[in-house]
């Protein structure tokens, strides 16, 4: 794992969550929609998500505890200059899946399309 990937793995989910929230709210989306997207990807309940935020878990711990949605590999495209589907590091790919979903939410994409159902 390279240095940037290690840095991402050690970032806490609770430090990034407010940025996700600000990004989607600035575009007129709600925290409920953000939570719906996160829960779809990770399989977490609202209660579990709150616990993980309060425990300041790293992205590594966050995704180790997640049950990734079986449709997650359908999340494709470019985020932060990388094609999501080409990211080799499994943890970083999961983090970028989440980034991509938040991005789509902020860009006004319909929830049904974001959730790849």
Backbone as a chain_set.jsonl record, in Angstrom:
{"seq": "XXXXXXXXXXXXXXXXXXXXXXXXXXXXXXXXXXXXXXXXXXXXXXXXXXXXXXXXXXXXXXXXXXXXXXXXXXXXXXXXXXXXXXXXXXXXXXXXXXXXXXXXXXXXXXXXXXXXX", "coords": {"N": [[0.85, -1.176, 0.0], [0.669, 2.135, -0.955], [1.899, 5.383, 0.194], [-0.093, 7.412, 0.05], [-2.411, 5.836, -0.039], [-2.197, 4.569, 2.449], [-2.546, 6.766, 4.083], [-5.213, 7.428, 3.504], [-6.474, 5.082, 4.431], [-6.056, 5.341, 7.156], [-7.468, 7.602, 7.819], [-10.195, 9.013, 9.645], [-13.582, 7.978, 9.53], [-15.44, 9.63, 10.711], [-14.263, 12.126, 10.452], [-14.489, 12.704, 7.801], [-17.142, 12.466, 7.149], [-18.679, 14.912, 7.82], [-17.847, 16.514, 5.696], [-18.792, 15.148, 3.461], [-21.507, 15.476, 4.01], [-21.811, 18.292, 3.953], [-21.193, 18.746, 1.282], [-23.31, 17.449, -0.141], [-25.553, 18.75, 0.937], [-25.141, 21.373, 0.171], [-25.883, 21.229, -2.405], [-28.551, 20.897, -2.244], [-29.457, 18.421, -1.355], [-30.414, 15.924, 1.13], [-29.498, 14.981, 4.562], [-30.654, 12.567, 5.187], [-30.845, 11.337, 2.676], [-28.123, 11.06, 2.112], [-27.369, 9.305, 4.184], [-28.928, 7.114, 3.448], [-27.67, 6.312, 1.071], [-25.091, 5.658, 2.027], [-25.739, 3.584, 3.799], [-26.812, 1.755, 1.996], [-24.523, 1.03, 0.519], [-22.811, -0.032, 2.523], [-24.26, -1.718, 4.213], [-24.784, -1.112, 6.824], [-26.771, -0.341, 9.745], [-28.672, 2.54, 10.81], [-28.106, 2.989, 13.499], [-25.686, 1.553, 13.876], [-24.011, 2.981, 12.136], [-23.931, 5.477, 13.423], [-22.659, 4.704, 15.801], [-20.11, 3.997, 14.776], [-19.248, 6.458, 13.825], [-19.145, 7.895, 16.232], [-17.169, 6.433, 17.526], [-14.917, 7.16, 16.199], [-13.727, 5.614, 14.097], [-11.304, 4.326, 11.76], [-11.164, 4.504, 8.124], [-10.335, 2.036, 7.29], [-11.124, 0.256, 9.39], [-13.853, 0.841, 9.316], [-14.673, -0.104, 6.738], [-13.862, -2.748, 7.015], [-15.746, -3.706, 8.747], [-18.024, -3.484, 7.296], [-20.663, -4.818, 5.204], [-20.348, -5.109, 2.121], [-22.457, -3.966, -0.472], [-23.795, -6.212, -2.867], [-24.067, -5.172, -5.402], [-22.172, -3.226, -5.597], [-19.843, -3.39, -7.328], [-20.926, -2.376, -9.668], [-20.604, 0.282, -9.584], [-19.036, 2.614, -11.33], [-16.661, 4.648, -13.177], [-15.013, 7.887, -13.058], [-13.288, 9.141, -10.263], [-11.728, 11.517, -8.279], [-9.67, 11.559, -10.147], [-9.151, 8.905, -10.772], [-10.115, 5.813, -12.309], [-12.689, 4.134, -10.931], [-13.255, 1.376, -11.135], [-10.8, 0.354, -11.811], [-9.093, 0.513, -9.684], [-6.776, -1.076, -7.722], [-6.218, -1.686, -4.993], [-8.187, -3.088, -2.545], [-9.431, -1.808, -0.276], [-9.137, 0.947, -0.83], [-10.573, 1.079, -3.184], [-13.16, 0.639, -2.175], [-13.474, 2.925, -0.569], [-13.422, 4.848, -2.572], [-15.687, 4.056, -3.99], [-17.625, 4.93, -2.2], [-17.052, 7.709, -2.224], [-17.736, 8.248, -4.877], [-20.502, 7.682, -4.914], [-21.435, 9.671, -3.168], [-20.713, 11.891, -4.638], [-22.36, 11.561, -6.912], [-24.841, 11.868, -5.709], [-24.67, 14.526, -4.872], [-24.583, 15.701, -7.365], [-27.147, 15.562, -8.195], [-28.243, 13.219, -9.136], [-30.743, 10.685, -9.491], [-31.923, 8.848, -6.661], [-32.626, 6.121, -7.068], [-31.067, 5.445, -9.276], [-28.49, 5.911, -8.268], [-28.355, 3.915, -6.339], [-28.059, 1.677, -7.816], [-30.109, -0.235, -8.438]], "CA": [[0.0, 0.0, 0.0], [1.528, 3.316, -0.999], [1.728, 6.349, 1.27], [-1.404, 8.057, -0.042], [-3.406, 4.833, 0.343], [-2.086, 4.395, 3.899], [-3.142, 7.96, 4.678], [-6.663, 7.269, 3.361], [-6.885, 3.986, 5.318], [-5.978, 5.795, 8.551], [-8.398, 8.718, 8.05], [-11.397, 8.549, 10.335], [-14.838, 8.21, 8.829], [-16.105, 10.777, 11.351], [-13.667, 13.384, 9.986], [-14.872, 12.911, 6.402], [-18.605, 12.529, 7.068], [-19.201, 16.291, 7.714], [-17.531, 17.032, 4.357], [-19.791, 14.532, 2.588], [-22.788, 16.099, 4.311], [-21.77, 19.668, 3.439], [-21.187, 18.67, -0.183], [-24.646, 17.136, -0.664], [-26.515, 19.777, 1.372], [-24.892, 22.563, -0.642], [-26.573, 20.993, -3.673], [-29.976, 20.71, -1.999], [-29.816, 17.061, -0.934], [-30.595, 15.841, 2.584], [-28.692, 14.017, 5.311], [-31.345, 11.277, 5.065], [-30.426, 10.751, 1.397], [-26.721, 10.671, 2.281], [-27.353, 8.093, 5.016], [-29.499, 6.029, 2.631], [-26.615, 5.892, 0.14], [-24.026, 5.008, 2.812], [-26.27, 2.314, 4.313], [-26.922, 0.842, 0.846], [-23.185, 0.528, 0.181], [-22.117, -0.727, 3.615], [-25.115, -2.65, 4.942], [-24.918, -0.681, 8.216], [-28.002, 0.291, 10.214], [-28.435, 3.922, 11.275], [-27.507, 2.88, 14.833], [-24.298, 1.126, 13.697], [-23.295, 4.109, 11.53], [-23.724, 6.46, 14.481], [-21.62, 4.144, 16.682], [-18.814, 4.087, 14.096], [-18.877, 7.876, 13.809], [-18.789, 8.26, 17.61], [-15.939, 5.723, 17.911], [-13.801, 7.681, 15.391], [-13.027, 4.518, 13.419], [-10.63, 4.633, 10.494], [-11.821, 3.917, 6.944], [-9.963, 0.616, 7.279], [-12.048, -0.414, 10.323], [-15.204, 1.079, 8.797], [-14.976, -1.034, 5.644], [-13.696, -4.132, 7.488], [-16.995, -4.08, 9.417], [-19.141, -3.352, 6.35], [-21.038, -5.906, 4.291], [-20.499, -4.348, 0.886], [-23.587, -4.343, -1.321], [-23.342, -7.057, -3.983], [-24.066, -4.377, -6.63], [-21.116, -2.203, -5.534], [-18.988, -3.37, -8.522], [-21.578, -1.633, -10.751], [-20.191, 1.684, -9.434], [-17.891, 2.817, -12.219], [-16.444, 6.036, -13.551], [-13.808, 8.534, -12.549], [-13.389, 9.937, -9.041], [-10.382, 11.962, -7.863], [-8.707, 11.268, -11.204], [-8.944, 7.463, -10.95], [-11.274, 5.003, -12.688], [-13.026, 3.339, -9.746], [-13.182, -0.06, -11.42], [-9.404, -0.045, -12.048], [-8.317, 0.653, -8.45], [-6.413, -2.43, -7.303], [-6.304, -1.853, -3.545], [-9.616, -3.285, -2.23], [-9.928, -0.799, 0.648], [-9.203, 2.242, -1.516], [-11.695, 0.969, -4.126], [-14.393, 0.821, -1.387], [-13.538, 4.346, -0.202], [-13.773, 5.587, -3.799], [-17.104, 3.762, -4.248], [-18.378, 5.849, -1.351], [-16.844, 9.052, -2.777], [-18.482, 8.324, -6.14], [-21.93, 7.756, -4.585], [-21.67, 11.007, -2.6], [-20.592, 12.785, -5.78], [-23.574, 11.418, -7.726], [-25.925, 12.46, -4.925], [-24.476, 15.978, -4.949], [-24.835, 16.155, -8.739], [-28.572, 15.525, -8.467], [-28.682, 11.947, -9.713], [-31.863, 10.072, -8.768], [-31.526, 7.815, -5.685], [-32.762, 4.778, -7.655], [-29.905, 5.224, -10.139], [-27.305, 5.85, -7.402], [-28.374, 2.647, -5.62], [-27.818, 0.576, -8.774], [-31.075, -1.319, -8.202]], "C": [[0.899, 1.243, 0.0], [1.123, 4.329, 0.075], [0.353, 7.013, 1.244], [-2.502, 7.085, 0.389], [-3.397, 4.589, 1.851], [-2.744, 5.556, 4.621], [-4.674, 7.859, 4.642], [-7.173, 6.207, 4.338], [-6.952, 4.439, 6.768], [-6.877, 6.994, 8.851], [-9.623, 8.189, 8.78], [-12.625, 8.899, 9.513], [-15.527, 9.455, 9.391], [-15.514, 12.119, 10.9], [-14.11, 13.721, 8.564], [-16.393, 13.094, 6.254], [-19.152, 13.965, 6.974], [-18.94, 16.918, 6.338], [-18.502, 16.45, 3.327], [-21.13, 15.255, 2.753], [-22.854, 17.514, 3.736], [-21.869, 19.669, 1.912], [-22.592, 18.419, -0.728], [-25.673, 18.197, -0.279], [-26.374, 21.058, 0.563], [-25.646, 22.456, -1.975], [-28.049, 20.652, -3.474], [-30.407, 19.297, -1.644], [-29.837, 17.002, 0.586], [-29.642, 14.842, 3.226], [-29.329, 12.624, 5.219], [-30.928, 10.574, 3.772], [-28.975, 10.265, 1.477], [-26.638, 9.368, 3.079], [-27.9, 6.891, 4.248], [-28.433, 5.446, 1.698], [-25.515, 5.13, 0.884], [-24.493, 3.635, 3.306], [-26.426, 1.292, 3.191], [-25.563, 0.203, 0.547], [-22.63, -0.403, 1.254], [-22.938, -1.796, 4.333], [-25.302, -2.274, 6.407], [-26.322, -0.167, 8.499], [-27.649, 1.723, 10.612], [-27.705, 3.907, 12.611], [-26.014, 2.53, 14.716], [-23.458, 2.267, 13.104], [-22.963, 5.162, 12.582], [-22.63, 5.993, 15.448], [-20.241, 4.316, 16.063], [-18.319, 5.53, 14.027], [-18.398, 8.289, 15.203], [-17.495, 7.607, 18.077], [-14.721, 6.214, 17.129], [-13.024, 6.566, 14.684], [-12.383, 4.999, 12.124], [-11.45, 4.045, 9.349], [-11.532, 2.418, 6.879], [-10.925, -0.186, 8.162], [-13.482, -0.328, 9.803], [-15.557, 0.043, 7.724], [-14.726, -2.492, 6.016], [-14.978, -4.625, 8.147], [-18.205, -4.049, 8.475], [-19.414, -4.662, 5.62], [-21.355, -5.223, 2.968], [-21.655, -4.874, 0.044], [-23.076, -5.134, -2.527], [-23.357, -6.311, -5.321], [-22.986, -3.291, -6.645], [-20.202, -2.212, -6.773], [-19.623, -2.661, -9.733], [-21.252, -0.139, -10.675], [-18.915, 1.856, -10.249], [-17.755, 4.306, -12.52], [-15.219, 6.598, -12.862], [-14.13, 9.318, -11.285], [-11.968, 10.265, -8.592], [-9.317, 11.565, -8.879], [-8.444, 9.795, -11.453], [-10.233, 6.813, -11.423], [-11.523, 4.045, -11.528], [-12.796, 1.854, -9.992], [-11.755, -0.562, -11.651], [-8.528, 0.058, -10.797], [-8.052, -0.742, -7.893], [-6.567, -2.666, -5.807], [-7.778, -1.958, -3.136], [-10.187, -2.221, -1.287], [-10.12, 0.538, -0.061], [-10.352, 2.227, -2.526], [-13.018, 1.208, -3.381], [-14.573, 2.288, -0.985], [-13.971, 5.163, -1.412], [-15.196, 5.282, -4.258], [-17.956, 4.775, -3.477], [-18.263, 7.282, -1.876], [-17.702, 9.255, -4.023], [-19.987, 8.451, -5.872], [-22.292, 9.135, -4.036], [-21.652, 12.046, -3.719], [-21.866, 12.754, -6.629], [-24.764, 12.044, -7.019], [-25.86, 13.988, -5.037], [-24.79, 16.518, -6.343], [-26.302, 16.008, -9.142], [-29.083, 14.237, -9.1], [-29.798, 11.339, -8.852], [-31.352, 8.942, -7.874], [-31.574, 6.416, -6.303], [-31.558, 4.437, -8.549], [-28.627, 5.082, -9.316], [-27.205, 4.467, -6.749], [-28.26, 1.434, -6.545], [-28.81, -0.57, -8.583], [-31.732, -1.793, -9.483]], "O": [[1.779, 1.382, 0.85], [0.125, 4.145, 0.772], [-0.29, 7.162, 2.283], [-3.423, 7.472, 1.108], [-4.451, 4.423, 2.464], [-3.412, 5.372, 5.638], [-5.346, 8.165, 5.626], [-8.191, 6.412, 4.998], [-7.804, 3.976, 7.526], [-7.035, 7.368, 10.013], [-10.041, 7.052, 8.561], [-12.703, 9.957, 8.889], [-16.122, 10.234, 8.647], [-16.197, 13.141, 10.961], [-14.107, 14.887, 8.169], [-16.86, 13.787, 5.351], [-20.01, 14.225, 6.13], [-19.717, 17.751, 5.874], [-18.976, 17.156, 2.437], [-21.794, 15.599, 1.775], [-23.843, 17.885, 3.104], [-22.558, 20.507, 1.33], [-23.024, 19.09, -1.665], [-26.564, 18.515, -1.068], [-27.359, 21.747, 0.299], [-25.998, 23.465, -2.586], [-28.719, 20.182, -4.394], [-31.602, 19.003, -1.633], [-29.344, 17.909, 1.257], [-29.061, 13.986, 2.559], [-28.62, 11.618, 5.177], [-30.688, 9.366, 3.766], [-28.642, 9.193, 0.971], [-25.923, 8.442, 2.695], [-27.391, 5.779, 4.384], [-28.318, 4.228, 1.56], [-25.062, 4.082, 0.425], [-23.75, 2.655, 3.245], [-26.2, 0.101, 3.4], [-25.465, -1.007, 0.348], [-22.047, -1.441, 0.94], [-22.38, -2.676, 4.987], [-25.912, -3.03, 7.162], [-26.985, 0.374, 7.615], [-26.475, 2.072, 10.736], [-26.797, 4.706, 12.839], [-25.179, 3.143, 15.381], [-22.323, 2.488, 13.527], [-21.846, 5.677, 12.623], [-21.781, 6.783, 15.863], [-19.303, 4.733, 16.742], [-17.123, 5.791, 14.154], [-17.37, 8.953, 15.339], [-16.796, 8.157, 18.928], [-13.609, 5.742, 17.364], [-11.793, 6.579, 14.677], [-12.849, 5.942, 11.485], [-12.318, 3.199, 9.564], [-12.383, 1.631, 6.463], [-11.476, -1.195, 7.722], [-14.228, -1.306, 9.847], [-16.602, -0.604, 7.793], [-15.308, -3.388, 5.405], [-15.273, -5.82, 8.116], [-19.281, -4.534, 8.824], [-18.526, -5.496, 5.442], [-22.489, -4.809, 2.726], [-21.809, -6.083, -0.128], [-22.063, -4.782, -3.132], [-22.729, -6.762, -6.279], [-22.896, -2.521, -7.601], [-19.815, -1.139, -7.236], [-18.934, -2.378, -10.713], [-21.583, 0.618, -11.588], [-17.861, 1.321, -9.908], [-18.616, 5.111, -12.164], [-14.485, 5.885, -12.177], [-15.11, 10.061, -11.232], [-11.11, 9.384, -8.535], [-8.183, 11.266, -8.505], [-7.589, 9.46, -12.273], [-11.321, 7.203, -11.0], [-10.659, 3.238, -11.187], [-12.214, 1.16, -9.158], [-11.524, -1.771, -11.684], [-7.344, -0.275, -10.846], [-8.985, -1.498, -7.625], [-7.004, -3.741, -5.395], [-8.542, -1.018, -3.355], [-11.318, -1.776, -1.483], [-11.156, 1.184, 0.096], [-11.031, 3.237, -2.708], [-13.898, 1.9, -3.893], [-15.678, 2.827, -1.051], [-14.795, 6.07, -1.289], [-15.85, 6.14, -4.849], [-18.874, 5.387, -4.022], [-19.265, 7.991, -1.963], [-18.318, 10.306, -4.199], [-20.669, 9.238, -6.529], [-23.326, 9.7, -4.393], [-22.473, 12.963, -3.742], [-22.385, 13.801, -7.015], [-25.603, 12.682, -7.655], [-26.873, 14.649, -5.269], [-25.215, 17.665, -6.483], [-26.667, 16.292, -10.283], [-30.228, 14.174, -9.548], [-29.786, 11.471, -7.628], [-30.469, 8.177, -8.265], [-30.666, 5.613, -6.088], [-31.094, 3.298, -8.576], [-27.78, 4.242, -9.618], [-26.113, 3.913, -6.621], [-28.355, 0.293, -6.091], [-28.418, -1.737, -8.566], [-32.566, -2.697, -9.45]]}, "num_chains": 1, "name": "protein.A"}
